[in-house]
Amino acid sequence: MRGVSILTSSFVALGAIVVASAGAFAGTVRVPQDHASVQAGVLAASPGDTVLVAPGTYTELIRTRPGVVLKSSEGPDATTLVTPGLAEKLSDERLLECFEGDRTTVIEGFTMVAGDTPGAAVYVENASPTIRGNVITGFGWGIHLRYSKALVEANEIMNCDSFAILVFASSPDIFGNSIHDNDSQGISISGKESHPVIGGSPEKSNKIFGNHIGLLNGSRNDIDATFNDWGWETTAEMEAGEWPDDIHTIRDGNDFKQSHRGKGKVDYRNWIRPPPALEETSSAPGLRVAIPIVVALLLIGGFVGLARRRATSA
């Protein structure tokens, strides 16, 4: 038995050495210095490697690999990915595909543009990558998740025709994103397996505003969408009533006084008001209150100045 124990310990130690060695030999593949295209760089990388993309515009279909970090060197302002227009149908067009891997598979720091084809910016199926710090604009679907537990954080997703984020049979964490000015839906949820967390704390709040529908819950599950900034119009609607209420930009089981049976509710409580600067530059009620106060202060200042001049002249 002692021999077996020693052998087992040796295997454990060997496994630890292998894991440590894998981390130690993690490398960087540079595009276009080492490989001309982003996809060629991804194919040359091993799990744990980073594919670092230099500033520029890259028009190609990219399929990620498990455990590979795909990242721009200078951020989304300098690095743009454009759909290549390869699909037979516009709705099948994709820019980035992810079919394998957990959250160690990373897509970070790009501006993604639809070009002449809508399609999806990031299509994920049976994988759970980290999608972080990207600007996604002009697609049909910004991020399309199917059977996924992805981490979607700190992205800006705007001007999409159908969905900014489509969640089907998935339970992603959606944290710290700005989802705005999408023609149809900001976030759409369907499938009985869907249990996403959208915000959930002040530190992880999303900004969801200016969309035709901010959030649609088509699943049977109640969704945690607490501590999000919904924009001043929706926030004013939330403050006018009591939880739960039928909120115009949230479609869920609260609609029409609970008449939509079988549809889960969206918990939008603990909403976060927009920053004062945003309210003051809009037609929000705060602006109407601020103007009389400013006028009053100016009048008071004028009277004080006049009184001082009179006292001096006397």
VENURNOR-V718807 format. One record per residue. N is the residue number from 1. PHI is phi in whole degrees, 0 to 359 (* if undefined). PSI is psi in degrees with one decimal (* if undefined). Layout:
n	phi	psi
N	PHI	PSI
N	PHI	PSI
This chain:
n	phi	psi
1	*	-35.6
2	297	-38.4
3	297	-40.6
4	297	-41.4
5	297	-42.7
6	296	-40.8
7	296	-43.1
8	298	-44.7
9	299	-37.0
10	295	-41.6
11	296	-40.9
12	298	-45.2
13	297	-41.3
14	297	-41.1
15	298	-40.7
16	297	-39.8
17	296	-41.9
18	298	-45.2
19	297	-45.2
20	297	-38.8
21	294	-38.5
22	300	-42.8
23	294	-37.4
24	293	-32.2
25	265	7.1
26	301	132.2
27	238	-176.9
28	238	126.0
29	254	125.3
30	254	136.0
31	241	128.4
32	263	10.8
33	299	-46.4
34	268	-35.3
35	219	138.5
36	291	-33.8
37	246	158.6
38	295	-43.3
39	297	-38.4
40	296	-37.6
41	295	-40.7
42	295	-42.6
43	294	-27.5
44	277	-11.9
45	272	155.6
46	247	161.8
47	307	131.5
48	98	-17.6
49	282	159.0
50	245	128.0
51	265	109.1
52	258	117.5
53	258	124.5
54	286	161.4
55	306	144.4
56	150	-175.7
57	243	129.7
58	234	120.6
59	250	102.1
60	191	161.0
61	271	129.1
62	239	128.1
63	247	123.1
64	288	166.2
65	237	147.5
66	301	132.9
67	77	4.8
68	261	132.1
69	268	118.4
70	256	114.3
71	216	143.0
72	276	149.5
73	280	-26.3
74	238	8.9
75	88	175.1
76	293	-23.8
77	293	-23.0
78	248	-9.6
79	227	119.7
80	237	134.3
81	250	134.7
82	235	140.0
83	298	140.7
84	275	-12.9
85	73	41.7
86	265	-20.2
87	286	149.0
88	289	-36.1
89	249	140.6
90	302	-35.4
91	290	-17.4
92	266	-2.0
93	292	136.4
94	222	149.9
95	260	-50.9
96	235	133.9
97	240	141.8
98	222	113.7
99	242	-2.1
100	214	155.6
101	105	158.4
102	257	-156.9
103	287	-5.4
104	285	-11.3
105	274	117.4
106	236	139.6
107	235	112.9
108	215	133.0
109	86	33.4
110	239	152.0
111	267	127.4
112	246	124.7
113	237	138.6
114	284	-21.0
115	64	-134.6
116	272	-2.5
117	235	131.3
118	289	-82.8
119	56	-152.6
120	243	140.0
121	288	-51.6
122	231	117.9
123	250	122.9
124	236	129.5
125	217	126.7
126	57	35.3
127	211	163.2
128	221	68.3
129	282	172.3
130	261	123.0
131	244	108.3
132	223	135.7
133	67	32.5
134	253	158.6
135	248	119.6
136	239	122.2
137	216	139.3
138	84	14.1
139	267	172.4
140	284	-48.1
141	238	123.0
142	290	-62.1
143	232	123.7
144	246	111.8
145	250	128.6
146	227	121.9
147	55	57.6
148	222	148.9
149	239	46.4
150	293	158.8
151	255	117.6
152	244	106.4
153	219	144.4
154	59	33.2
155	260	156.6
156	247	121.4
157	235	120.4
158	211	159.6
159	58	33.0
160	271	144.3
161	285	-36.8
162	248	-60.6
163	219	138.6
164	286	-49.0
165	227	122.3
166	252	119.6
167	247	109.7
168	240	122.0
169	49	43.6
170	223	157.9
171	227	64.8
172	281	162.6
173	261	122.5
174	244	101.1
175	234	133.2
176	66	27.5
177	264	157.6
178	249	111.4
179	241	103.7
180	212	153.3
181	56	40.3
182	265	136.9
183	295	-33.6
184	250	-81.6
185	233	138.9
186	288	-60.3
187	231	128.6
188	240	129.9
189	237	131.6
190	210	164.9
191	97	135.2
192	291	-16.4
193	271	0.9
194	278	121.1
195	222	61.6
196	287	155.7
197	248	122.4
198	243	98.5
199	85	-111.7
200	94	-13.8
201	201	158.7
202	301	-33.9
203	288	-22.3
204	248	16.7
205	294	144.3
206	261	156.1
207	256	114.0
208	235	102.0
209	207	158.6
210	72	9.8
211	266	153.1
212	301	-47.2
213	233	124.7
214	289	-47.0
215	211	128.4
216	242	120.6
217	256	100.1
218	264	4.5
219	270	173.3
220	273	-4.0
221	267	146.2
222	285	137.7
223	247	133.4
224	277	104.3
225	234	41.7
226	281	159.9
227	59	46.3
228	245	155.3
229	265	111.2
230	263	7.4
231	85	156.8
232	292	-33.8
233	295	-47.6
234	291	-36.8
235	298	-42.0
236	298	-37.3
237	294	-39.6
238	295	-40.2
239	287	-22.5
240	286	-26.8
241	242	-170.2
242	245	150.7
243	290	138.0
244	274	148.4
245	225	165.8
246	272	96.4
247	270	133.0
248	302	-43.1
249	269	3.8
250	241	116.8
251	257	115.8
252	198	-163.6
253	292	-7.3
254	275	-8.7
255	296	142.2
256	53	45.2
257	57	51.0
258	71	14.7
259	286	-20.8
260	274	79.1
261	289	146.9
262	88	-1.9
263	251	132.5
264	292	159.4
265	265	157.5
266	252	119.7
267	275	103.4
268	257	10.6
269	298	166.9
270	59	37.8
271	297	155.2
272	251	126.9
273	289	149.0
274	298	158.2
275	301	148.4
276	304	-35.6
277	300	-38.3
278	292	-40.7
279	293	-38.4
280	290	-23.8
281	265	4.2
282	246	-175.5
283	267	25.8
284	293	158.5
285	304	-31.2
286	301	-32.5
287	292	-40.7
288	294	-30.3
289	283	-37.8
290	292	-36.7
291	298	-50.6
292	300	-35.9
293	296	-44.6
294	297	-43.3
295	299	-43.4
296	298	-41.9
297	296	-39.1
298	296	-41.1
299	296	-42.8
300	298	-43.3
301	299	-38.4
302	294	-42.3
303	295	-40.3
304	296	-43.1
305	297	-40.9
306	296	-41.9
307	297	-39.9
308	294	-41.2
309	297	-40.3
310	295	-40.7
311	295	-38.0
312	293	-43.6
313	293	-30.2
314	289	*
